[in-house]
């Protein structure tokens, strides 16, 4: 049994449970639900011409790439996260951007791509609750990136996940950055 006496331990237990649910999804169901994100792309509260940071899906994450293509067609500038030392930076993504291997099956823009500051983060996650709290993968890369980005202005934080990744309550810690909204195959929900 997991020690849930601390928020970190409780989150670790929830992370394991939710990732198991996600892993057990049928591959075809995962593809279909990923494609359904496009049906809800028009409901995202994105400023006109926003710089949107997406992500390259790894393992059994929801695949935001069809959604990103829709956002590109709607006039948004796209970017992807890139590991730079212990933190994330974001590099411009176009159809012809050279992508390089980044570990864990992830791909990222090469150093030739321009570094940009996103207005919107579309973020992968392990789990989320109805209050906008999220469970990441335990390394706080996005929490750190959000803190850094907020120093130069607002950033809209939208989680992108399958609806089955929702939990009753995420035990939030002081360093956790809440979501402004969540996009699943069922649609967009705003928090706060």
C-alpha positions as a Python dict, from the first residue, in 0.01 Angstrom:
ca = {
    (1, 'X'): (0, 0, 0),
    (2, 'X'): (125, 349, -86),
    (3, 'X'): (221, 594, 187),
    (4, 'X'): (-21, 882, 133),
    (5, 'X'): (84, 1081, 439),
    (6, 'X'): (238, 1355, 224),
    (7, 'X'): (101, 1526, -88),
    (8, 'X'): (402, 1402, -286),
    (9, 'X'): (342, 1041, -185),
    (10, 'X'): (-31, 1071, -255),
    (11, 'X'): (43, 1214, -600),
    (12, 'X'): (286, 931, -672),
    (13, 'X'): (14, 677, -595),
    (14, 'X'): (-241, 860, -810),
    (15, 'X'): (15, 896, -1091),
    (16, 'X'): (73, 521, -1095),
    (17, 'X'): (-301, 447, -1095),
    (18, 'X'): (-387, 693, -1373),
    (19, 'X'): (-94, 597, -1594),
    (20, 'X'): (-202, 235, -1563),
    (21, 'X'): (-553, 331, -1681),
    (22, 'X'): (-407, 520, -1975),
    (23, 'X'): (-169, 237, -2066),
    (24, 'X'): (-456, -12, -2072),
    (25, 'X'): (-650, 182, -2335),
    (26, 'X'): (-699, 6, -2665),
    (27, 'X'): (-462, 149, -2932),
    (28, 'X'): (-749, 226, -3172),
    (29, 'X'): (-944, 401, -2895),
    (30, 'X'): (-634, 610, -2817),
    (31, 'X'): (-609, 720, -3182),
    (32, 'X'): (-981, 799, -3212),
    (33, 'X'): (-988, 1003, -2893),
    (34, 'X'): (-675, 1190, -2998),
    (35, 'X'): (-841, 1282, -3328),
    (36, 'X'): (-1149, 1406, -3138),
    (37, 'X'): (-937, 1690, -2995),
    (38, 'X'): (-967, 1858, -3337),
    (39, 'X'): (-1346, 1871, -3294),
    (40, 'X'): (-1295, 2099, -2994),
    (41, 'X'): (-1008, 2313, -3123),
    (42, 'X'): (-1240, 2607, -3193),
    (43, 'X'): (-1347, 2619, -2826),
    (44, 'X'): (-997, 2690, -2693),
    (45, 'X'): (-970, 3047, -2556),
    (46, 'X'): (-659, 3135, -2756),
    (47, 'X'): (-571, 3496, -2835),
    (48, 'X'): (-551, 3567, -3209),
    (49, 'X'): (-207, 3480, -3346),
    (50, 'X'): (-89, 3330, -3017),
    (51, 'X'): (238, 3140, -2994),
    (52, 'X'): (121, 2793, -2884),
    (53, 'X'): (357, 2534, -2736),
    (54, 'X'): (237, 2182, -2797),
    (55, 'X'): (420, 1858, -2721),
    (56, 'X'): (541, 1549, -2903),
    (57, 'X'): (351, 1252, -2757),
    (58, 'X'): (548, 975, -2590),
    (59, 'X'): (442, 628, -2487),
    (60, 'X'): (62, 623, -2455),
    (61, 'X'): (-4, 999, -2421),
    (62, 'X'): (-287, 1160, -2613),
    (63, 'X'): (-158, 1279, -2951),
    (64, 'X'): (-205, 1655, -2998),
    (65, 'X'): (-44, 1672, -3344),
    (66, 'X'): (-371, 1684, -3546),
    (67, 'X'): (-492, 1961, -3311),
    (68, 'X'): (-165, 2150, -3356),
    (69, 'X'): (-209, 2136, -3733),
    (70, 'X'): (-558, 2287, -3695),
    (71, 'X'): (-417, 2566, -3476),
    (72, 'X'): (-145, 2632, -3735),
    (73, 'X'): (-415, 2662, -4004),
    (74, 'X'): (-599, 2911, -3780),
    (75, 'X'): (-293, 3138, -3777),
    (76, 'X'): (-117, 3041, -3455),
    (77, 'X'): (263, 3010, -3440),
    (78, 'X'): (358, 2669, -3303),
    (79, 'X'): (647, 2557, -3085),
    (80, 'X'): (764, 2247, -2901),
    (81, 'X'): (949, 2215, -2571),
    (82, 'X'): (1319, 2135, -2575),
    (83, 'X'): (1525, 2025, -2276),
    (84, 'X'): (1798, 2280, -2210),
    (85, 'X'): (1997, 2177, -1906),
    (86, 'X'): (1754, 2124, -1618),
    (87, 'X'): (1472, 2326, -1775),
    (88, 'X'): (1254, 2365, -2083),
    (89, 'X'): (1286, 2618, -2361),
    (90, 'X'): (1055, 2638, -2661),
    (91, 'X'): (1156, 2633, -3027),
    (92, 'X'): (948, 2735, -3329),
    (93, 'X'): (779, 2450, -3517),
    (94, 'X'): (683, 2464, -3883),
    (95, 'X'): (602, 2183, -4124),
    (96, 'X'): (961, 2172, -4249),
    (97, 'X'): (1131, 2211, -3910),
    (98, 'X'): (1406, 1955, -3860),
    (99, 'X'): (1313, 1734, -3564),
    (100, 'X'): (1577, 1543, -3369),
    (101, 'X'): (1556, 1254, -3125),
    (102, 'X'): (1523, 1371, -2766),
    (103, 'X'): (1493, 1046, -2571),
    (104, 'X'): (1189, 846, -2455),
    (105, 'X'): (1062, 841, -2817),
    (106, 'X'): (1024, 1218, -2815),
    (107, 'X'): (1126, 1448, -3099),
    (108, 'X'): (1206, 1817, -3072),
    (109, 'X'): (1310, 2100, -3305),
    (110, 'X'): (1683, 2115, -3372),
    (111, 'X'): (1902, 2403, -3255),
    (112, 'X'): (1845, 2566, -3595),
    (113, 'X'): (1486, 2646, -3494),
    (114, 'X'): (1424, 2988, -3339),
    (115, 'X'): (1367, 3001, -2962),
    (116, 'X'): (1026, 3157, -2885),
    (117, 'X'): (822, 3256, -2581),
    (118, 'X'): (484, 3082, -2589),
    (119, 'X'): (163, 3258, -2490),
    (120, 'X'): (-11, 2923, -2444),
    (121, 'X'): (116, 2590, -2312),
    (122, 'X'): (-69, 2277, -2421),
    (123, 'X'): (74, 2036, -2164),
    (124, 'X'): (84, 1660, -2127),
    (125, 'X'): (9, 1525, -1782),
    (126, 'X'): (-52, 1212, -1584),
    (127, 'X'): (-374, 1323, -1414),
    (128, 'X'): (-595, 1619, -1329),
    (129, 'X'): (-891, 1709, -1110),
    (130, 'X'): (-1200, 1929, -1150),
    (131, 'X'): (-1028, 2222, -977),
    (132, 'X'): (-746, 2249, -1231),
    (133, 'X'): (-478, 2076, -1027),
    (134, 'X'): (-258, 1842, -1227),
    (135, 'X'): (-27, 1553, -1172),
    (136, 'X'): (280, 1575, -1391),
    (137, 'X'): (545, 1311, -1430),
    (138, 'X'): (723, 1407, -1109),
    (139, 'X'): (1011, 1617, -1237),
    (140, 'X'): (846, 1965, -1222),
    (141, 'X'): (973, 2065, -1569),
    (142, 'X'): (647, 2239, -1655),
    (143, 'X'): (611, 2401, -1310),
    (144, 'X'): (960, 2548, -1355),
    (145, 'X'): (889, 2657, -1714),
    (146, 'X'): (560, 2823, -1613),
    (147, 'X'): (732, 3015, -1332),
    (148, 'X'): (999, 3138, -1574),
    (149, 'X'): (747, 3237, -1842),
    (150, 'X'): (526, 3423, -1592),
    (151, 'X'): (816, 3657, -1517),
    (152, 'X'): (771, 3811, -1862),
    (153, 'X'): (391, 3808, -1876),
    (154, 'X'): (88, 3582, -1856),
    (155, 'X'): (83, 3233, -2000),
    (156, 'X'): (-232, 3029, -2056),
    (157, 'X'): (-184, 2673, -1924),
    (158, 'X'): (-407, 2407, -2080),
    (159, 'X'): (-370, 2040, -1999),
    (160, 'X'): (-432, 1793, -2281),
    (161, 'X'): (-532, 1443, -2176),
    (162, 'X'): (-783, 1163, -2206),
    (163, 'X'): (-1093, 1209, -1989),
    (164, 'X'): (-1011, 885, -1803),
    (165, 'X'): (-709, 1065, -1654),
    (166, 'X'): (-936, 1271, -1428),
    (167, 'X'): (-922, 1193, -1056),
    (168, 'X'): (-1139, 1315, -769),
    (169, 'X'): (-873, 1529, -607),
    (170, 'X'): (-507, 1605, -669),
    (171, 'X'): (-319, 1693, -349),
    (172, 'X'): (-158, 2015, -470),
    (173, 'X'): (174, 2132, -329),
    (174, 'X'): (302, 2491, -302),
    (175, 'X'): (521, 2464, -615),
    (176, 'X'): (240, 2319, -832),
    (177, 'X'): (109, 2547, -1104),
    (178, 'X'): (-265, 2496, -1167),
    (179, 'X'): (-420, 2467, -1511),
    (180, 'X'): (-637, 2737, -1665),
    (181, 'X'): (-825, 2464, -1851),
    (182, 'X'): (-825, 2105, -1969),
    (183, 'X'): (-889, 1967, -2317),
    (184, 'X'): (-997, 1606, -2351),
    (185, 'X'): (-1180, 1415, -2622),
    (186, 'X'): (-1502, 1536, -2452),
    (187, 'X'): (-1419, 1905, -2499),
    (188, 'X'): (-1264, 2203, -2324),
    (189, 'X'): (-1325, 2294, -1959),
    (190, 'X'): (-1208, 2617, -1800),
    (191, 'X'): (-1097, 2636, -1436),
    (192, 'X'): (-1118, 2933, -1201),
}
